């Protein structure tokens, strides 16, 4: 289905199928939804690598290796995808999505309403598809970027898109897995009043101690086994803390005590990437057992441990573990962009809605960010041709 699937690395992750193991028929409904999306982002990078290394230790130009970053939920907006419809394969991807999801995702992306698009149920498949559609655009405009890609990564649900791009997952099967994941996360969120708190701290900030005291506060209120923990490591002095609402309210009220410069509740109804998502692990684990997973053709880094995926069982296990583990984005960036002195950084492309990953990259590694580009998903055809 995707033109880049036949690129130099023979990426095979975007093949359309009429049916998939365990998937309901085309008329399946999306079910009720009310959980809004997380305003987070994703990013990732890899070391420069040339297909045929030069015998002399000369510097390699950055374009010899590219990195693709796939955003996560929170980056969606009404109108995304409009600038991608000129590429025939993108419409095919949306047609397949309508059969898998049971609703018209293209209409939701183009016309909204925003409140419906923001539901976890809808925004995860939407961001997943829009990101891979942006890859289609990039391959049409600059095929060498795709052919020379050495690494990919995605933030939370963006990891599924990165694995499809890398040939580890089939597009249709991955979309169905994302559907199951989103529905399960929504259901888990509705079970406990919980949320996520964005925190900008200082060097003196002790996030773990703050979370410990917030949990003790919850216990004093009679809450058993309270949850309050770091769920996202974004960049230096930036964290997202998730857990019971009472714990997050306690942190906001005592922010000065913990040297937090700024706190902000995210518009979500769940504590994603904490043990409160435990009920969502079984549905995702079951669907991942039913689909074919292959070793990626390029390096893809896991959110769980900021290391490269090594084989199919590794992918299957960590995609489930990711639901209840913090997204180690800052650590991933350090692992990927670390290089010997004199080795140039690759061009990095954020493929999908929003530019949050670029903002995170700038705060993590300014030199790498100077070679960052964003592939827009909202330009109309006339604007692109100018």
Order of alpha helices (4+ residues) and beta strands (2+ residues): beta-alpha-alpha-alpha-alpha-alpha-beta-alpha-alpha-beta-alpha-beta-beta-alpha-beta-alpha-beta-alpha-beta-alpha-beta-alpha-alpha-beta-alpha
